[in-house]
């Protein structure tokens, strides 16, 4: 192969000028070519995003939020004459594929029971090609047919749950997923999904249209950051959550929480503040500004949502005197946990000595 006779600098230029679907195919032809491609720097490819639809899964290389390139599709085989069977040099996997055309992407095909093996092969090969820095994320937009198996090790998932999703099928899929770093759920289901431990153990949970699941998530969440939108919960749920946190009984890893109520409901702020005996930061200086960057993943396309809040009231955890800023209005509840205890915040002038 003439390509292998070129110096590496020339090989690198050639490879970077190729479309990524061609890079994927060429990497399967020869172990030496595969090794050359792995040596090429791919830092500009930041993530691989799987977009799972009813008929297929699209695999996209993410360079930035605005720059996504389709690498290939994963589809069931139609056993057409176009299909090519190839024994891959890098792993010995028997891959069936259709070459790309002007109107169709490179398509990796699976037979009746081959979806798991095919999906895992694609996933692992992309990781080997583009490097350990890659993030992987998945958007599931339908559960009529799940082509991308939950067993593929992806820790950033977006579940877009349409009204006709079968709760039992959803529960089975979520049960098989890896523990989640970032889980986003956009819920339009007629029947709410059953509570699942994976929601509670996600490092970061962003739940759109939480509905009546909010109280249980509020009570059981074990991660660091949680946003619950269109939530159906009551004052007593907020009071119980804060009481439990203050006693050190729950949410010990929590960094930030935001609840936006369903538009038909409202909190009674004075009831919460009186019951929990909110403390006030010093009026002699501005309250501490809570800034926390929470990653919100759509596939692996990263956006940044700043939790930038200045709150004048706080509560204290009994076990370690850790301080949490707390704020409640008629439609929103914010709870932000500091890395400082009450004494440390007093030394910084945020708390007056006679209020601690």
Beta strands, then each sheet from edge to edge (+ up, - down):
strand 1: 47-52
strand 2: 57-64
strand 3: 67-76
strand 4: 84-87
strand 5: 94-98
strand 6: 107-110
strand 7: 135-140
strand 8: 156-161
strand 9: 182-187
strand 10: 204-208
strand 11: 225-231
strand 12: 256-261
strand 13: 279-280
strand 14: 289-298
strand 15: 301-310
strand 16: 313-316
strand 17: 322-328
strand 18: 332-341
sheet 1: 4+ 5- 6+ 3+ 2- 1+ 7+ 8+ 9+ 10+ 11+ 12+ 18- 17+ 16- 13+
sheet 2: 14+ 15-
end
